[in-house]
Amino acid sequence: MPSDLTAWRALDAIACRCPDTVAIVWGGEDITFSDLIGRVDGMAERLSATGIGYQDALAVYSQNRPEFMVCYFAASKIGAVFVPINPNMTPSEAGYAASHSEVKILFHDDACAKIAGDTLPRAMCRPIADISGAPSGPVAEESRIGVHDDFLIIYTSGSTGTPKAVVLDHAAQAGAAASLRELWDLSESDTVLVALPLGYLYGLSTAAAVGLQAGARVVILPRFHPGEVLEAFVTHRATVFHGVPTMFAMMLEYVEQRGLDFDLSHMRALICAGSPLPPELKGRFAKKFGKGVWDYYAMTEATPVFSVFASDSESVPQGSIGKLAPGAEARIVDTDNRDVAANVQAELFVRAPATMKRYHKDPALTQSSMPDGWFRTGDVGFRDEAGYYYITGRIKDVIIRGGANIAPSEVEAVIARHPAVQDVAVVGAPDRVFGEVPVAYVVKRHGGDVAAEQLVAFAEVELADFKVPRQYIFLAELPLGMTGKVDKAALKRQQQDGS
């Protein structure tokens, strides 16, 4: 990999090779790579003219739109620090991200204008439409940027406390792009459909930026809606899609409720990250659409780590998250910091092509999270003899019932196989006798009917008695965090509030 590679230089190389190829599709607009470079050049010039320079921070607070990517690449070009802010953030979270990262300018869309104006100095806030409306000026002179200079500050969705601010450099973004292109065989023949929020790394980098740096056509949707995404798959002949389990569950529910069919034969990679996709859901999705879903394991702090290789003819074993991505390393470590043998469960430590530099302004958290340069994931898992990895739970999520450990993901996978269950989340509840006991929150499938007693009997067939939840709470939907993951902290708050 060239030592001077940045996201901007990778995009520029693609544009030189195929300037008239469509880079971004947005609504009815096709933006070629040549057009995109012109917009990035113009944005870089405007940023420089307003005093944004080397290592200064700028933010975008908006629904998905092409200007997000224009700012990303313009920041890469001039050596600025880009801070994406998801529109699902609360006013206090958005204000915290902007002030904590010390952004000089925040670009916002109409939906976020009031929040931006109420939480930040008005002189700092600019309508994002100004980016697309102004003509390109002369090309800004590129700074002498080091690949280890700060490039991104990403605020995680943290369910409690203030969000963590993950700092990534240019080398991390270049390394992740190279690894993911090899992992999934991304090329100029692909069409990547993006409905994930561009305000988080999964949508911004893994889906959109990596797709563009591979020369693919990237179709950007303003938000996720199951029907709109399925229609877009067909309309744009998409080949690659990234989502979280909730997205795949909602698409499946959407077609099952309406008796619809969509031809996805042109799609070659449906990729799921964020949390394990339940085997029952994975099987139903494959049966309905004729396409399997690839599991993918990564996090804001380390990307990519595990997934399915597009070139691998082997079937991934049931329950596995895949093999190590190109350039990634992993250790399964016991409480004495010793590597354990194959098939032994312990904590997962990783190093990835894009491993964070630090948590912004938090050296203590950085040190505790990255002993000896390895990132502590907080996930529990194991590796088999063939090199496949399995994630079995979270250290903090582990329920300790009478001294025995229960992995919620194991219990959830069993309950999810019941034909009347659409979604399930298992959390620990305080208990006077056992300390903690598992409680299951369940969303019934459309038209499905099941009672708690039936789910108890169903779970008892496969789970040890101490793992079986005895309390079931039925909800219309599970609470979700900003990235689409189930918000288990919200479920625990419901317990505390007695609701």
Residue pairs with C-beta under 8 A, 6 or more apart in sequence:
1 174
1 175
1 178
3 147
4 147
5 147
5 170
5 171
5 174
6 76
6 77
6 145
6 147
6 151
6 170
6 173
6 174
7 72
7 73
7 76
7 151
7 170
7 173
7 174
7 177
7 209
7 213
8 40
8 73
8 74
8 76
8 77
8 142
10 174
10 177
10 213
11 33
11 36
11 37
11 40
11 73
11 212
11 213
12 37
14 33
14 212
14 213
14 214
14 215
15 23
15 33
15 34
15 36
15 37
17 215
18 33
18 188
18 215
19 32
19 33
19 34
19 37
20 32
20 33
20 34
21 32
21 33
21 188
21 215
21 217
22 30
22 31
22 32
22 33
22 217
23 31
23 32
23 33
23 35
23 36
23 212
23 217
23 218
24 30
24 31
24 36
24 66
24 69
24 212
24 217
24 218
24 219
24 220
25 31
25 217
25 218
25 219
25 220
25 236
26 65
26 66
26 220
29 66
31 39
31 66
33 215
36 69
36 70
36 73
36 212
38 136
39 66
39 70
39 131
39 132
39 136
40 70
40 73
40 74
40 77
41 77
41 136
41 137
41 138
41 139
41 140
42 134
42 135
42 136
42 137
43 70
43 71
43 74
43 131
44 74
44 77
44 78
44 139
44 140
45 136
45 137
45 138
45 139
45 140
46 131
46 134
46 137
47 58
47 74
47 75
47 78
47 80
47 105
47 140
48 78
48 140
49 137
50 104
50 105
51 104
52 58
52 78
52 80
52 104
52 105
53 78
53 79
53 80
53 143
54 78
54 79
54 80
54 143
54 145
54 149
55 79
55 80
55 81
55 149
55 150
56 80
56 81
56 104
57 80
57 81
57 82
57 83
57 101
57 102
57 103
57 104
57 153
58 71
58 75
58 80
58 81
58 82
58 83
58 103
58 104
58 105
58 106
58 107
59 82
59 83
59 84
59 85
59 97
59 98
59 101
59 103
59 105
59 106
59 107
60 67
60 68
60 71
60 82
60 83
60 84
60 85
60 106
60 107
60 108
60 128
60 198
60 199
61 85
61 87
61 89
61 94
61 98
61 106
61 107
61 108
61 109
61 112
61 115
61 116
61 199
62 68
62 87
62 107
62 108
62 109
62 111
62 112
62 128
62 198
62 199
63 87
63 109
63 111
63 112
63 222
63 223
64 194
64 195
64 197
64 198
64 203
64 220
64 221
64 222
64 223
65 109
65 128
65 198
65 220
65 222
66 132
66 220
67 107
67 128
67 131
67 132
68 84
68 198
68 199
68 204
68 208
69 198
69 208
69 209
69 212
69 218
69 220
70 131
70 132
71 82
71 107
71 131
72 82
72 84
72 204
72 209
73 209
74 80
75 81
75 82
75 151
76 82
76 145
76 151
76 170
76 173
77 140
77 142
77 143
78 140
78 142
78 143
79 143
79 145
79 149
81 101
81 150
81 151
81 152
81 153
82 151
82 152
82 153
83 97
83 98
83 101
83 103
83 152
83 153
83 154
83 155
84 152
84 154
84 198
84 199
84 200
84 204
85 94
85 97
85 98
85 106
85 155
85 199
86 157
86 197
86 199
86 200
86 482
87 109
87 111
87 112
87 197
87 199
88 197
88 199
88 482
89 97
89 155
89 199
89 482
91 115
91 118
91 119
92 119
93 155
93 163
94 112
94 115
94 116
94 119
95 119
95 120
96 155
96 162
96 163
97 155
97 163
97 165
98 106
98 119
98 120
98 124
99 120
100 155
100 162
100 165
100 360
100 361
101 153
101 155
101 165
101 360
103 124
104 124
105 124
105 126
106 116
106 120
106 124
106 125
106 126
107 125
107 126
107 127
107 128
107 130
107 131
108 115
108 116
108 125
108 126
108 127
108 128
109 127
109 128
109 129
110 127
113 125
113 127
116 125
117 125
145 170
146 170
147 169
147 170
147 171
147 174
148 169
148 170
148 171
148 357
149 169
149 170
150 167
150 168
150 169
150 357
151 168
151 169
151 170
151 172
151 173
152 166
152 167
152 168
152 173
152 201
152 205
153 165
153 166
153 167
153 168
153 360
154 165
154 166
154 168
154 200
154 201
154 300
155 163
155 164
155 165
155 166
156 163
156 164
156 165
156 166
156 300
157 163
157 200
157 481
157 482
157 483
157 485
158 164
159 481
159 487
159 488
159 489
159 490
160 489
164 359
164 362
164 365
165 359
165 360
165 361
165 362
166 201
166 300
166 301
166 356
166 359
166 360
167 356
167 357
167 358
167 359
167 360
168 201
168 354
168 356
168 357
169 357
172 303
172 353
172 354
172 355
172 356
172 357
173 205
173 209
173 354
175 327
175 352
175 353
175 354
176 205
176 206
176 210
176 303
176 304
176 352
176 353
176 354
177 205
177 209
177 210
177 213
177 214
178 326
178 327
178 353
179 304
179 325
179 326
179 327
179 328
179 352
179 353
179 354
180 186
180 206
180 210
180 304
180 325
181 187
181 210
181 213
181 214
182 326
183 304
183 307
183 309
183 310
183 325
183 326
184 240
184 269
184 271
184 307
184 309
184 310
185 310
185 311
186 192
186 210
186 211
186 214
186 216
186 240
187 214
187 215
187 216
188 214
188 215
188 216
189 216
189 239
190 211
190 214
190 216
190 217
190 239
190 240
191 216
191 217
191 218
191 219
191 236
191 237
191 238
191 239
191 240
192 207
192 208
192 211
192 216
192 217
192 218
192 219
192 238
192 239
192 240
192 241
192 242
193 219
193 221
193 229
193 232
193 233
193 236
193 238
193 240
193 241
194 203
194 207
194 208
194 211
194 218
194 219
194 220
194 221
194 242
195 221
195 223
195 224
195 225
195 228
195 229
195 232
195 241
195 243
195 247
196 202
196 203
196 207
196 224
196 242
196 243
196 244
196 484
197 203
197 223
197 482
197 483
198 204
198 208
198 220
200 300
200 482
200 483
201 300
201 303
202 242
202 244
202 273
202 274
202 298
202 483
203 242
205 303
205 354
206 242
206 273
206 298
206 303
206 304
207 218
207 242
208 218
208 220
211 218
211 240
212 218
216 240
217 236
219 232
219 236
219 238
221 228
221 229
221 232
224 243
224 247
224 250
224 484
226 247
226 250
226 251
226 253
226 254
227 254
229 241
229 247
229 251
230 251
230 254
230 255
230 260
230 262
231 262
232 238
233 241
233 262
233 264
233 267
234 262
234 263
234 264
237 266
238 266
238 267
239 266
239 267
239 268
239 269
240 267
240 268
240 269
240 271
241 267
241 269
241 270
241 271
242 271
242 272
242 273
242 296
243 270
243 271
243 272
243 484
244 272
244 273
244 274
244 275
244 483
244 484
244 485
245 272
245 274
245 275
245 276
245 277
245 278
245 281
245 484
246 423
246 480
246 484
246 485
246 486
247 484
248 270
248 272
248 277
248 281
248 285
248 293
249 281
249 422
249 423
251 285
252 281
252 284
252 285
252 288
253 422
253 445
253 446
254 260
255 261
255 262
255 288
256 288
256 446
257 446
262 289
264 270
264 289
264 290
264 291
265 290
265 291
267 291
268 310
269 294
269 310
270 291
270 292
270 293
270 294
271 293
271 294
271 296
271 307
272 293
272 294
272 295
272 296
273 295
273 296
273 297
273 298
274 483
274 484
274 485
275 409
275 485
275 486
276 295
276 321
276 391
276 409
276 413
277 293
277 295
278 412
278 413
278 416
278 417
279 318
279 319
279 413
279 416
279 417
280 413
280 416
280 417
281 416
282 292
282 293
285 291
285 292
285 293
286 292
286 293
294 307
294 308
294 322
295 306
295 307
295 308
295 316
295 320
295 321
295 322
296 304
296 306
296 307
296 308
296 321
296 322
297 304
297 305
297 306
297 307
297 321
297 322
297 389
297 391
298 304
298 305
298 306
298 352
299 305
299 377
300 356
301 355
301 356
301 369
301 375
302 328
302 350
302 351
302 352
302 354
302 355
302 356
302 375
302 377
303 352
303 353
303 354
304 325
304 328
304 352
304 353
304 354
305 324
305 325
305 328
305 330
305 350
305 352
306 321
306 322
306 323
306 324
306 325
306 328
306 330
306 389
307 321
307 322
307 323
307 325
308 316
308 322
309 322
309 323
312 323
316 322
316 388
317 384
317 386
317 388
319 390
319 413
320 384
320 388
320 389
320 390
321 381
321 388
321 389
321 390
321 391
322 388
322 389
323 387
323 388
323 389
324 330
324 387
324 389
325 352
325 353
326 353
327 352
327 353
328 350
328 351
328 352
328 353
329 350
329 351
329 352
330 348
330 349
330 350
330 351
330 383
330 389
331 339
331 348
331 349
331 350
331 374
332 339
332 340
332 344
332 345
332 346
332 347
332 348
332 349
332 381
332 382
332 383
333 339
333 340
333 346
333 347
333 348
333 349
334 340
334 346
334 347
335 346
337 371
340 346
340 382
342 382
342 383
342 384
342 385
343 382
343 383
343 384
343 385
344 382
345 380
345 381
345 382
345 392
346 380
346 381
346 382
347 376
347 377
347 378
347 379
347 380
347 395
348 377
348 379
348 380
348 381
348 389
348 391
349 374
349 375
349 376
349 377
350 374
350 375
350 377
351 373
351 374
351 375
352 375
355 375
356 370
356 375
358 366
359 365
359 366
359 369
368 376
369 375
369 376
370 376
378 394
378 395
378 396
379 391
379 393
379 394
379 395
380 391
380 392
380 393
380 394
380 395
380 398
380 407
381 389
381 390
381 391
381 392
382 389
382 390
382 392
383 389
383 390
384 390
391 409
392 407
392 409
392 410
393 407
393 408
393 409
393 410
394 408
397 407
397 408
397 409
397 427
397 428
397 488
398 405
398 406
398 407
398 408
399 405
399 406
399 408
399 426
399 427
399 428
399 436
399 437
399 438
400 406
400 428
400 435
400 436
401 428
401 431
401 434
401 435
401 436
401 437
401 438
401 466
401 467
402 433
402 434
402 435
402 466
403 435
404 466
406 428
406 438
406 466
406 467
408 425
408 426
408 427
408 428
408 438
408 488
410 463
410 467
411 426
411 438
411 440
411 459
411 463
411 467
411 468
411 469
412 424
412 425
412 426
412 440
414 458
414 459
414 462
414 463
415 421
415 424
415 426
415 440
415 442
415 455
415 458
415 459
415 469
416 423
416 424
418 450
418 454
418 455
418 458
419 445
419 448
420 444
420 445
420 448
420 449
420 450
421 442
421 443
421 444
421 445
421 448
421 450
421 455
422 443
422 444
422 445
422 446
422 448
423 442
423 443
423 477
423 478
423 486
424 440
424 441
424 442
424 443
425 440
425 441
425 478
425 486
425 488
425 491
426 438
426 439
426 440
426 441
426 469
427 438
427 439
427 441
427 488
427 491
427 492
427 495
428 436
428 437
428 438
428 439
429 436
429 437
429 438
429 439
429 471
429 495
430 436
430 495
431 437
437 469
437 470
437 471
438 467
438 468
438 469
439 469
439 471
439 472
439 473
439 495
440 455
440 469
440 471
440 472
440 473
441 472
441 473
441 474
441 475
441 478
441 491
442 450
442 455
442 472
442 473
442 474
442 475
443 474
443 475
443 476
443 477
443 478
444 450
444 474
452 471
452 472
455 469
455 472
456 468
456 469
456 470
456 472
459 467
459 468
459 469
460 468
478 486
478 487
478 491
479 486
479 487
479 490
479 491
480 486
480 487
481 487
